[in-house]
């Protein structure tokens, strides 16, 4: 197994569920494999992001997947 699928397996082992970058990473990795799963992860990130800049960056990623 290579690429994003392998990276997802390794990232999910970390279980950094209190870190917005963890969910952003998973969102990016799932983007081409499973856009719905990508959105699930990206939608979790803003709730734990600490800065407005991070929240805006995450929102842009969500909009890109939604085609907005």
matplotlib code that plots the C-alpha trace (Angstrom):
import matplotlib.pyplot as plt

x = [0.0, 1.3, 0.5, -2.5, -4.0, -0.8, -0.5, -4.1, -3.4, -0.3, -2.0, -5.0, -2.7, -1.7, -5.2, -4.4, -8.1, -7.4, -5.4, -7.0, -4.0, -4.7, -8.2, -6.9, -4.3, -6.9, -9.1, -6.3, -5.4, -9.0, -9.7, -9.0, -10.0, -13.3, -14.4, -17.3, -14.8, -12.5, -15.4, -16.2, -12.6, -12.3, -15.6, -14.2, -11.1, -12.6, -14.2, -10.8, -8.7, -7.5, -6.9, -9.2, -6.5, -6.6, -10.4, -10.3, -7.8, -9.9, -13.0, -11.2, -10.4, -14.0, -15.2, -12.7, -14.1, -17.7, -16.9, -17.8]
y = [0.0, 3.4, 7.1, 8.6, 5.3, 4.3, 7.8, 7.6, 4.4, 5.8, 9.1, 7.5, 5.5, 8.8, 9.6, 13.3, 14.1, 17.3, 18.8, 20.6, 19.8, 16.1, 16.5, 18.8, 16.3, 13.5, 15.7, 16.4, 12.7, 11.6, 14.3, 12.2, 8.8, 9.7, 13.3, 12.6, 11.3, 14.3, 16.7, 14.8, 15.3, 18.9, 19.8, 18.7, 20.8, 24.4, 23.4, 22.8, 25.3, 28.1, 30.9, 32.7, 32.2, 28.4, 28.4, 30.4, 28.1, 25.1, 26.8, 27.3, 23.6, 22.7, 25.1, 23.6, 20.1, 21.4, 23.2, 26.6]
z = [0.0, -1.0, -1.0, 0.8, 1.8, 3.7, 5.2, 6.4, 8.3, 9.9, 10.8, 12.3, 14.6, 16.2, 17.5, 18.0, 18.3, 20.3, 17.4, 14.5, 12.3, 12.7, 11.2, 8.6, 7.6, 7.4, 5.3, 2.9, 2.7, 2.1, -0.4, -3.5, -2.0, -0.2, -0.3, 2.2, 4.7, 3.9, 4.8, 8.0, 9.2, 8.0, 9.7, 13.0, 12.8, 13.2, 16.5, 18.1, 16.1, 18.3, 15.8, 13.3, 10.6, 11.1, 11.0, 7.8, 6.2, 7.1, 5.7, 2.4, 2.2, 2.9, 0.2, -2.3, -1.7, -1.9, -5.1, -3.8]

ax = plt.figure().add_subplot(projection="3d")
ax.plot(x, y, z, "-o")
ax.set_aspect("equal")
plt.show()
